[in-house]
Amino acid sequence: MFKQLRDLFRPAEEHLELSFDGLSSWLDSREEEIARDLAAATASSQDAISTTLVTLREAVARMETAETDEDAHPRLRDISRKTLPAFTRSMSQFLSREPSGDPEAFYATAAEILKGVLKAMKGQGKYLSSAYPDEVKEVRDAVRDLGREVNTMTEAIGRARERREQVEVVRGSYEAVLRIRDEYAAVSAHVRDHSTAIEELETSIRKAEEGLATLKDHPDQARKREIEETIREIKAAEAGVEREIGSLRVTALHVLRKAGKVAERSGDRAAVAAISIAVEDEDAIEAAMPSVLDMVRRGDLALKNQEEIRLFSDPETLSAAFRDAVSRKRALEKEQKVQEAALAALTVVVEEERLSAALPDLQRRREAAVAAKARAENRLEGLRAEYAQECENLRSGLNSLAGTGVSVTIPDLTPPQS
């Protein structure tokens, strides 16, 4: 009532000025004011409910010993006498509770009691009014008084809950503004970090590219080209030797397989075994040659060309050709390793490899930092839109809650330094 009178006589031009940092305390005070107003608005109803419950309990207690109305129909009187104990037990059970606590807790208990006694009145109680007219009237009057006061409290609590909801909405907007400010500061810091990382990476990339360009004029470049040419020559020579070995292998396998078939037809098991091993292992060719040469001398194995005749003319030629080719190949491989080691030891090569390996990684990291910065900047844009909306919600909610014009200076978001 005091608040209603205060609002009634408040000057129309009154304007409320609030500080942003003090909003939480101001909202707390609004909740305390709502609680005080609710307590004041429901105090008389709580007293009336407590008094009414006493009256109702007494009325129910008197019904337990009441006599039926002599004017009631005998059958109805008999039914009422049988129904009365169940009714009074039910009513006493509901009325055994005592509302207490703050207005809402008090109201919750009172509402449950009212619901229970109304259920009892509509149940067993509907048979009692004719046989116990005065007693039932007394109970009904008390229940009506109880219902009236509960309804009065319902209206007051409904208004208080609406006001609390307003407070919660405003508090939600206020907390959203704080949350956005915190997130905006954190994301802004990320933008700055990404910008710094991008600058550092771009500097490193530029230095690596400049370093690679400078190495083109390094004094070791002439020696590097010389060694690279030597390695190319060695590889070419290796390829020639590998072709030579391949040609020897093809010729040898062709003749050895034919010799193996001749040995199988003749039933020479020892020759078959020696030739089979030679087909799989070039080092075993020398052991198989006597058997093969015997077949050639007997005319059992025909040699088709000059290369076959040269290689299978004596026990040593083919094996010696393989050994010579393999020896030259190994020598070339060894020399290639020596040259590659010399090349790898050159300062210009070491630096080129280091910078060439570092540059792609630096570029990938820069791309990742640029993408991360873009995502952070997009998030800042979204936060600015959210912030503007929540600030508007906060101002609107404060005006509605205060019931008058409210001025509050909400800090702007600090632009990130990128």
Secondary structure, 3 states (H helix, E strand, C coil): CHHHHHHHCCCCCCEEEECCCCHHHHHHHHHHHHHHHHHHHHHHHHHHHHHHHHHHHHHHHHHCCCCCCCCCCHHHHHHHHHHHHHHHHHHHHHHCCCCCCCHHHHHHHHHHHHHHHHHHHHCHHHHCCCCCHHHHHHHHHHHHHHHHHHHHHHHHHHHHHHHHHHHHHHHHHHHHHHHHHHHHHHHHHHHHHHHHHHHHHHHHHHHHHHHHHHHCCCCCHHHHHHHHHHHHHHHHHHHHHHHHHHHHHHHHHHHHHHHHHHHHHHCCHHHHHHHHHHHHCHHHHHHHHHHHHHHHHHCCCCCCCHHHHHHCCCCCHHHHHHHHHHHHHHHHHHHHHHHHHHHHHCHHHHHHHHHHHHHHHHHHHHHHHHHHHHHHHHHHHHHHHHHHHHHHHHHHHHHHHHCCEEEECCCCCCCCCC
